[in-house]
Structures are given as C-alpha cells and as structure tokens.
Amino acid sequence: MRYASFAWLLAIALLVTGCCMPSQTPSQIVNLPESPEVTRILLNLSQLNADLLTFKGTGKIKLWKGDSTQVVRSAWTGARPDKIRVVIQGITGFPVASMAADGNRFYLLSYSQDSFYQAEIQDPNLEKLVSIPVTAGDLIRLISGVIPIRKYQSSTLVPARSPSGYILSLLGEKGIEIEKIYLDQSQMRVQRIEIFTLKGQLAYRVDFKGETEVEDFRIPARLVFNNDDGSGFQLDIDKFWPNAPVSSDMFVITPQG
C-alpha cells in the first residue's frame, strides 16, 4: 500500500480533457401516485436538515483505487445547492491544493505544482478526482446530511434482509432503477444509498457510518463511497459548523501570481 499526496492526483486531473462532465442530478420529487408509506418516507427525507443552507467543516479524506491509497487532511466550505470549496492540507497544515464549484464554473488549483484548471459547468462530475462519479451537488447534500433524491416515475418498498430494514427503489422509464435507499426498521434513518446510471448500472454507493448532532442538525460522521470496481473514497467529518457565514468569492479560485 503506498501513500501519495492529493496534489499528485490533482495534477493528473489537470492533464485529462473533459474531466468535468455533467450527469443526472437530483430534482424535486415528481412521480406517479404511490403508497402513503412511500410518500411519508420521501417527505421525511426531503425535510432532513432543510434549514441547513451553508456549512464549514474539517476532516480527513481517504482515497483508494487499485493498490493506490492516499490519506489527506482537508477543510471544506459549502452552500446549497451547488457551491463548494475543498482545501487539501499538507502535513504542515498549509494548503497544497484546492477544488471549488460556484454553480457556474469548476476550479482546480495545485499550489505545490502551480497548476490551474477551470471549466464552465454547473454541476461537475468528480470522477477524475475521486474515482467515483459523484457530482459536486450530491457531495454538498451528503456532507450536510441531505439525501439526494433522483427524479423518478415509480417506486417500490420491500423489506431488506441484511441489514434489517427496508429498501426504497426509485424507478425511471421502463422500470429501470435510478436509485436505491436503504432504511432502518424505523424507516427514518438512511443506512446506504445506491445511485445508478441512466442504463440501470450501478454508478456508486454511499454508506453512512454514524452521525453527530450539531445545533439540532444530524450530520454524518463518516461517508464511504465505493463502486464494484474496487475504487472509492471515505470522508471523515471531524468538525462541522452549520449555517456558517460564507460569501460568493469563497467558491471562486484564481490562478496564483
């Protein structure tokens, strides 16, 4: 197992054209009539941390792909629905790289290698950075304890075997799975979500490992993203400040010099 700086990963991303491609994003719930039970579950999920509009936090990011593993400290600032900035810190605590999205553009800056990249895109796909096709918008929601809900046409709710609970499946055209939401027995807590491509193939899953309560908001303590190819990343949230003051310029990165 070898360890490398996240700045190396950013430098690779800067050399890849088309690193930020749009993908299917969450939308308001629009669906065919369904059971009162499903309606209640989705209403409860839509209300989770509804008043949490901005945040700041610090923690650790662990990334893996094949035999390569990287662990870095990081700090982040976010504003729902589409603004985020993540700063990667070196062992001295100083920033070595930054990523940002402001709802219109995506930015990457490696301080150590003096590399800068930007692209005009509203909701960038971060696959080239974290090996998982999670969008910036989804990452913002998940960090703030909000469950992304894909637009769908029908749904099913069935008991789960392991761990015990229920599985809520959201289906699109021709019954193709769009998203699965794994709930505990109370149907109030989400244990895992699975996001699928437009063709019904698994894009990635997210496991929720514990939670903390900050100013009456329920925040995930750890988010584990992975797919069936052995790639993934883990986000450990050490400190979290809900509804922290932010400004638009926090989500814009300019080249050094």
Number of C-alpha atoms within 10 A of each C-alpha: 8 7 13 12 17 25 23 15 16 23 21 12 20 20 11 10 7 12 16 25 16 15 14 16 15 15 11 11 15 11 14 9 11 12 10 9 11 17 14 13 15 16 12 13 20 16 11 16 18 12 10 17 15 20 21 22 19 19 17 17 22 17 22 19 16 10 10 12 17 17 16 18 19 23 21 20 23 31 26 16 17 21 25 26 24 20 19 23 20 17 10 7 10 11 18 22 27 23 22 25 28 25 20 14 19 26 23 25 25 24 17 13 13 13 17 19 18 19 16 14 17 20 26 26 24 19 16 18 19 24 20 21 24 23 21 26 24 21 20 24 21 17 23 28 21 21 22 22 22 21 19 23 19 19 22 13 16 11 15 15 9 7 12 12 18 21 22 21 21 23 21 19 11 8 13 19 23 27 26 22 22 25 22 17 14 9 18 14 16 19 18 20 22 20 25 18 16 15 10 15 12 16 18 21 21 22 18 18 13 12 15 16 11 12 11 9 17 16 21 22 20 22 22 18 24 24 18 10 11 11 19 24 21 19 20 19 21 13 13 24 15 20 15 15 11 14 8 9 8 15 23 20 21 11 14 10 4
